[in-house]
Amino acid sequence: MEARSRTIEAWFAMIDASQVLLPRFQRHEAWRATQIEGVLENVLQTPSLPIGALLTLDVGDVEPFHSRPIVGAPLPQPGSRPQMHLLDGQQRMTALWRSLTGNYADMTIFVRIEEDDTAPDVEIVRRWDRKGIMQPVWADDPEATLARGLLPIALLRPGSAGEQALDEWVDAATDDPQTQRATQKFAGRLRNRIASYPVPFLSLPVSTDKEVALNVFIKMNTSASPLKDFDIVVAQVEEAMGQSLHDMVGELCTAVPAARSFGDIEDIILAIGALLLDQAPLKKTYLGRDFGKRLATVWDQLRIGLEHGLEFLREEGIFDERRLPTDVAVVLTCALWGRVPLDSADATGRARVLIRKALWRACLTDRYLKTSSTRTFADFKALAELLRDPKSDVRVELFDTVANPLPQQEELVRAGWPLRKDRLPRAILAMSLRNGGRDFADGAVASSARLAKREYHHLFPVALLGGDRADERVNRALNCALITWRTNRNIAAKTPRDYLQQRTDAAQLGEDEVRVRLESHLIPYQSLLRDSYDDFLRERATLVVARMARLAEGENV
């Protein structure tokens, strides 16, 4: 390993020429505005402060890893190869490059112009689009910006491009020769500091083994700025397959568009992959030396499981992360579908019953409130054995009705508002959507495509129950239905009886059609008509209990 140093101007010349690239297993840009501001202030002040050393890997005739440019930098020319891969220091170099080239879409970075420039203030102005015009408008107006005593930091970019941009900006900002000279002088001093600022780096030679380089990368990133588990597995897969796991995930999400709707797809993939590899979905598993290599061997199985598992969840009334009772539901369901022999219709039919039973017991019981990863693994192993051999006498702890009982009717009555991330209220909502969840007015069934237009509606309005939105008694899962925003607005504060009468008069098919629409949500029509809140909660709970008991046995009801 060799220690060297290179100025920012020299680094920029190499980045501009695609001589410095990132290995694609590097995580993506992650710094916040305050971190970007801090590194710029360290560079600009006199005397300057260090921003830390980089770690690079010299590239020979063949790139050891798939690569990509720093965000905002030019794409490499076809057939070209870089001189080095940047293993550590991506966030710092990305912040410098994007700041000094004006590449951020959501912010513009300025330096305050002051006589004492030993510690210039860096100011970040957030930007937003309003009818095709970036706001605030003054940030793109040289005259207005100078009037505020600010200079865009992109004008301090080293090299001729920055110098030319500075000259043009100053000419546009003011006609006063004295102000022009003062501004040029101030900017010139800062440009020199940036251009000559030395960025040290440690360089691994071309002869460095790929596995060694990956281990160095992992250790450096887990000791200082911790990587996510997925980032480390990305590196392992790259080393094992010569493929980018980021690309594999992108292709998977293209093939299974619902994949990103159920939470952090990267965490979901790791957990499903671990189960398919017969390991618990734990950090210890993901950081194992060969986990990435082994993950690649079950990738096709994982893709199939994700595709069929998410389709199954939506069939069961669980459409996305906002409606998800428990994260275990996604992982366990998809991993099990990855083990289903899809070439047999009978086996698939049996699997549907078994997985439905597991899904609803996962959503309705307390089985996964503690040590969820190890319990998920134990249940998966037993359930996978039953998928393989339906006659197996293997014990599934999830199905133990004594250790993991279904909630009683009173628990359902007390369950809170399903908009919150709470298992039982969301399970109740899912059961109410499973058989259509038709809108009260237009009659359309609930679906993933229609959810964006639906709102959480109080069946008994807040005003009718005392007018306090903070009252837990008002915000019960059994007092909720997911209906279109238009229908929700139309109901407003009407009593259930008044609204139902209005719907009956408006619906072409009359009362029977309105009854069908409500019952598709497990809403007892006659009980709602009586305008008795407590009676309604109990009667709806009775319907939910009956549905819950059958779903928890795997029945398709």
JOWO-V709924 format. One line per field, one symbol per residue. phi: phi as a letter, one per 40 degrees, with the letter a starting at -180 (. if undefined). psi: psi as a letter, one per 40 degrees, with the letter a starting at -180 (. if undefined). burial: # if it has 9 or more other ideal C-beta (glycine too) atoms within 8 Angstrom, else .. A space follows every 10 residues. Layout:
phi=???
psi=???
burial=???
This chain:
phi=.bcaaacdcc cccccccgcb bccccdccdb ccdcccdccc cccccbccbc bgccbbbcbc cbccbdbacd dgcccccdgc accabccahd cccccccccc bgcccbabbb bccaccbcac ccbbbcbacb fgbcbccccb bdccccccgb bdccccdcgc ccccccdccc cccaccdccc cccccccccc ccccdcccbc abbccdcccd ccccccdccc cccbbdccdc cccdcccdcc bgbccdcccc cccccbdcdc cbhccccccc ccdccccfbc cbddccccdb ccccdccbcc cccccccccc ccdcccgbca ccbccacddc ccccccccbc cccbcccccc cdccccccdc cccbbcdbcb fccccccccc dcccccccbd cccccbcdcc cccbccccdc ccccdccccc cadcdccccc ccccbhfccc ccgcccaccc cccbbcbccc ddccchgbcc cccccbdccb acbccccccc cfbccdcccc cccccccccg cdcccccccc bgbccccccc gbccccdccc dcccdccdcc ccbgccb
psi=hhhiihiddd ddddddefeh ihheeiiihe iidddddddd ddddihiiii eiiihihhhb dhhdiiiiii heiiiiihei iidihhdhed ddddddddde efehdeihhi hhhidhfdgi hhhhhiiihh fehhiiddee hddddddefi hhddeehiid dddddddddd dddiehdddd dddddddddd dddddehhhi ihhhidehid dddddddddd dedcghiidd dddddddddd efihdddddd dddddgdede eeahdddddd ddddddefii giddddeide ddddddeedd dddddddddd dddddeehda ddehdidddd dddddddeeh geehdddddd dddddddddd ddddiedfdi fddddddddd ddddddddgd eifihhddeh eddgiiiidd dddehahedi ghdddddddd deedfdfiid deeiihidde ddeiihhhdh idddeeehee hdddgideei ihiidddddd dbeiiddddd ddddddhdea ddddddddde efhhddddde fhdddddddd dddddddddd deeeig.
burial=..#..####. #####..### ######.... ....###.## #####..#.. ..#######. ..#####.## #.#..#.... .#.####### ########## #.##..#### ###...#.## .####.#... ...#..#.#. .#####...# #########. .##.###.## ..##....## ..##.##.## #.#####.## ####...#.# .###.###.# #.....#.## ########## ..#######. .##..#.##. ###.###### #######.## ##..##.... ######.##. ########## ####.##### ..####.### ########## ......##.# ########## #####.##.. .######### #######... .....##### ...#.##.#. ###.####.. .#.####### ####..#### #....#.#.# #..#..#### ##..#..... #..####### ####..##.. #..#.##.## .###..#... ..######## #####.#### ..#.###### #####.#### ##.#...
